Amino acid sequence: MHHNVPTHLSNKLELNYKKRDAFLTDRANLKLLLPGIVFGFLLFLLGIYEWNNVFRGGTEIIPPSETVTYHSVFAVWFFDLCFAVVGIGMVVTNILLYIRYNKYKFIGKKVTIIKRPILRDKLILQEDLKNYTGVRFRVEFLQSGFLTQNRYIVELYHPNPEKIVPLYLSTSAKGVRKKWKDYARAFKLPAMIDTDSGLKKIEIKNLNKSVAQLYKMGLLKDEYDQYDPLPDTISFVRKKDKMVLKVRKILWDAYNLLAWLAIALIAAIVLMIAANPEVFKEVFSSTMYSMIIAGILIIVVALQILFRKEKLVIKKHKIVNTHKYMLFSTKHNEIMKKDIEAIEVTQNPSTGRCFVSIISEDNTITFGAKMSIKDLQWIKRFLIHEIIR
């Protein structure tokens, strides 16, 4: 697999390269960071206010006239201080995320790159456009708490990852391949994509051809063998009007472990509040029961996401990607077979996760994240066979 990748900062970006002179700034979106800054600041103020009241004697957790039947393991001020520390941590983290940026300037045939990291000096690089070898398309998985989403990236490729330039970033698959083609034509460079066999180059003239057309032209082979054993991680069902490929079991990784730890922490807090209402009611007042309900809802939703399984439904004219949860299923994406222009085993280098990418001009389906490359290659061969036959 290819690991020559930079770290891009934003999730939505597009370079206007209709003119030879162009300018681009890659930094975190302030609108997405502001809620974290505001919430963190409010959490900090709440913690300081309650903490100050406790030490001034303005809040009595247990009235003196009542018999003391419970002694808290932690003093109430400790929880107030935790809120203040977490709040200021959120504020500082989000501000630092906005301060860092990468800037890219196209002037004639020169590219100037200005990088401002958080804890290092500003870095300025210059490069000739002629030293860029292609326009690369790749997909990354972004982890946001319990949720994951795809980030679709088109970038001007250079062997030195510090000199790679983002051209288009989006969390929507719509129209990404068309952007890839347009940039390849604008820079007069071959299209590139990371696959299980390395960095693959595609000539611009072949970018608009479907998988079926590439097969007829002899540019793509049908390597599927129906006698190959079915991977243990895949369940295959043939029905009257469709075939279904389903991930047989949930594959866990470090992100899942962190999610389980977060669930355990939330559950512990909910149980602590529910078991000791007389202590926490004075601290959280009327919001205590709302916090318990919110904690339970977060746990339920998180468990639904953690136990989600993927399915590919192969119909006569289209491929449908669905997500099966514990209590229900949803249709996540679909692509018509005639529109599929590529099926590749690709990788997110930042996590090491491999997956199958099913790509059309206007859409992309990703399937089988965290499965072994051998199993993903079987899926790739099977899908190509079903499309071209």
N, C-alpha and C positions, 0 to 999 in steps of 0.2 A: 504493500500500500504506500501511497504518496503522503508525506507529512510536511511538505513545504508550504505551510499556510501561515498567514499573519492573523492578528486579532483585530477585527473590526468592531467599532464601538456602538454604532447605531443599528436600528432594525429597519429603517426606511431611508433610502438614499438613491439618488439618480444623477448621473453626470450628463449634462447637456453638451454633447460634442458635435453639434452641427457646425460650429465655428472651430477653427484651429486653436484659438485661445479659450481656455475654460478654467474654472476654479471650483473646488469642491472641499467642503469641511465635513469631516466624519467625527461626530461626537454624540454622546447620549442625549436623547430628547428630553428637554427640560420639562415638558408637559407630563411626561411619564414619571419624572423624578419628583415633581412638586408635591403630589399626594404623600409620598414618603417623608418629605421634608416637613410638611405641615403636620401630619399625624405624629411624627417623631417629636416635633416641638411641643405639641399639645400634651403628649405623653410625659415629656420632661417637666412641663409646667404643673401638670397634675401631681406627679410624684413629689416635686419640691413643695407644692402647696400642702399636701397631706403630711409629708415628712415634717414640715415646719409646725403644723398644727399639733402633731403628736408631742413634739419636744416642748412646745409652749403650753401644753396641757389643754389646748382648745378642743381636743377630741378625746373623749373617754370611751375606750373600747368596751369596758364592762363597768356599769355604774357601781359606785361604792356601796350603795344600799342593798345590792343584790348579793346573794351567796355565790362565791366563785366556785363553779363546778368544772371549769375547763381551763387549762393553762396551755397557751399556744407554744409549740416547739420553737417557732421563730417570732421575734418581736414584730409588731405591725410596721414599725418604721423601716424594717428590712425590706418588706415588699414595696413600700413607697420609694425607697432608694433604688431598688431594682428597676422600677418604672422609669425613674429619672435617668439612670445609666443607659437603659435600652433606648430611650427616647433621644438622648443626645448622640448616641451611637448611630442611630438612623439618620439624624440630621447631618452629621459629619460625613458619613459614608456617601450619602447622595450628593452632597456638595462636591466631594472629591471626584465622584464619577463624572460630574459635569465639567469640572475644571480641565480634565485631560482631553486632548483632541488630536486629530491627525488632519493636516491640510495638504491638498494636492493642487498644484498649478501647472497647467499646460500652456506653454508659450512657444509657438512654432513647433519645432521638433524636440523640445526639451521638456522634461518633467521635473518639477521641484517638489520635494516631499518634506513637510515640516511636522515633526512629532513632538508632542508635549506630554510626557508621562507624568504620573503623580509625584513620584519621589526621585526623579532623575532630571538631569539637565535637558534642555530642548535639543533635539536632533534634527539636522538639516541635511538632506541628501539630494543629489541631482543625477539625472540619468537621461541618455538619448532614447527617443522612442524606438529607434532601430534595434535596440538591445532587448526589447520585449518580444517574446516568442509566440504569444497566442492570447486568446481571450478565453478564460476558464470559467466553467459553470460548476458549482458544487452546492450541496445541501448540508446544513448543520442542524443538529437538534439543540434547541435552547431549553434549559431547565429553569422553570420559574415556580419555586415552591413545589407543590405536588403536580403541577401541570408541565407538559412539554409542548413545544411547537416547533415547526420547521422555519429556518431562515434560509432563503434562497439568495445565492450570491453569484454575481457575475463580476469578474475582476480581470484587470490587465496583468498578465502573468510575466513574472521575471524569476530567474533561478534563485535570486536573493530574496527571501521573504520580506525583508525590510523595504524592498522597492516595489512590491506588489501593490497595485492601485485598485480600490473598489470602484466599480462603475455603476452597479445597481445592487441594492439590498432591499429585501422585502420579506415579510412573513406571509405573504399571499403568493400562491403558485400561479395565479392568473397572469398569462402573458410573459412569463419569465424567459421561456425559450426564444420567443420572438425578440426580446431585448438582447439576448445572447447573440442571435443572428445579426441583429442591427449593429451591435458594437463590433462584431467580427468584420463586417463589411466596412464600417467606418474607419477602423484601424488597418484594414487590409491584412488581417492575420488569421491563421487557422483557429477554429474553435477547439477547445480542449476540455476534457473531463477526467476526473480521477476515477479509476475503476480498479477492480481486484487484480488486474494484470498490469497496473501502472497508469501513468498519465497518457491518455489516448488523444490523438489529434484527429479532427474531422475537417475535411476540406469544405469550404463554404458552399460549393455547388451541391454537396450531398446533405446539407443540413435540413432542407425542406422535404426530404424523401422519408416516407413511412417505413416501418419495419418490413412490411410486405414488399414494398418496392425495392428496398435494399437486398432482400432475399432473391428477388427475380433478377437483379443485376449482378448477382454473385458476390456482393459485398458483405453478405451475412449468411452464416451457415446454420442449418438446423441440426444441432448436436444432441437433441433429446433422444434417449434410449428408454423405451417403455419398460424394459426389463431391469433398469436401475432400481435398487431398493428405495422405498419411500423413506425419507429422513424421519428419525424418531421424534423430532420436534414438530412435525407437521401431521395434521389429520386431513385426509383427503376423502371427500364424499362426492359421488356422482349422482345427481338427481335427474328428473325427467327433462328439464329444460336448462339445467345449469350444472356447474361443478363448483365445489367450495373447498378452498384451501384455508385451514385454520391453524393458528399457533396452538399446539397441543397443551403446553404448560407455560406458566409464567416464568420468565427468566429474570432473576434478581441481580442487581448490581449495587455499586456504592451509593448511587442516588436513592435507590429503594431503602437502603439501610438508614440513610439520613431521614427519609420520610417516616420510617417506622419509629425512629427516635423522637421525631417531632410529634407524632401521634401519641406516643407514650407520655411525653411531657405535657401535652394538652390534656390527656386523660387524667394524669396525676393532679393537675391543677383543678380540673372540674370536680374530681372526687374529693379533693381537699376542701374546696369551697362548699360542696354539697354536704360533707360530713361535719363541717364546723360553721354553720350559718351564723351563729351568734357572734363569732369573731369577725367574719368578713362582711356582715350586713352593715355594720357601722362604717366600714372603710369604703365599700362600693355602693352603699345606700340602695336605691331602687334598681340599680343596674345589675345587681348580683344574679338574679334569676335569668335575666337576658344573657348574661355572660355564660351561664351554664348551658342554656339552650344553644347559643352560638357555638360553644365548644363542642357540643354533641353533633351539631350539624356539620362542622368542619371535619370531625372524625368520620362521619358517615360518608361524606363526599370524598374524602381522601381514600377511604377503603374501596369505594367504587372505582376510583382511578387506578389504584394500585393493583386491583384484580381484573383490570380490563384486558381483554384479548382481542387480537386483530383477526379479521377474515377477509379473504379475497374471493369474491363471487364472480366466476367467469361465465358470462352469458354468451349468446350467439353473436351479438354485435358489440358488446361492451364489457369492461371490467369494472367491478364495483368494490370499493374498499369500505368495510363496515367495522365498527367497534362494538364488541359485546361486553356489557357491564354485568354486574351481579344480578341486577333487577330488570335490565332492559337492553336494547340494541339501538345503535344509530348508524345511519348511512353517512360516512365521512367524506367520500369523494367518489367520482366515477369518470372514466375516459372511454370514448368509443374506440374500438379496435383499429378502425381505419385511420384514426388520427395519431396513433402511437408511433413516435419517431425514434425512440430508443428505450432499451431495457438494460440497465447496468447494475452491477453490484458496486456500491459506493461506500464511502466511509466518512464519518465525522472525526477528523484527527484529534480534536480536543478531548473526545471521550473514548476514542477507539471503537466506537460502535459501528458495525457494518449493517447495511440494509439494501434492499432492492429498490431501485428508482425506476418507475414507469413514467416516461416523459412524453408529453405532446407539446404542441406549440403554446397552448393556453393553460396547461395544467400539469401537475406532477403528483403521482401517488408514491408514497414511501411505505414499505412493508417489511416486517421481519427484523426490526431493530434488535440488536444484541444476539441474534442467531449466529451460528458459526458460518464462516465463508463457504465451506463445503455445502451446507444446507441451502444457503442463499444462491449458490451457483446452480443447484438442482432446480430451484424455483425459477431462476432466470431461463434455463433451458426449456423448462416446461411451458412457461408463458410464451416464449418465442414460437415454440412448436404450435401452440394453440392459436396464435395469431395468424401464422402464415399458411396453415393447412386448409 
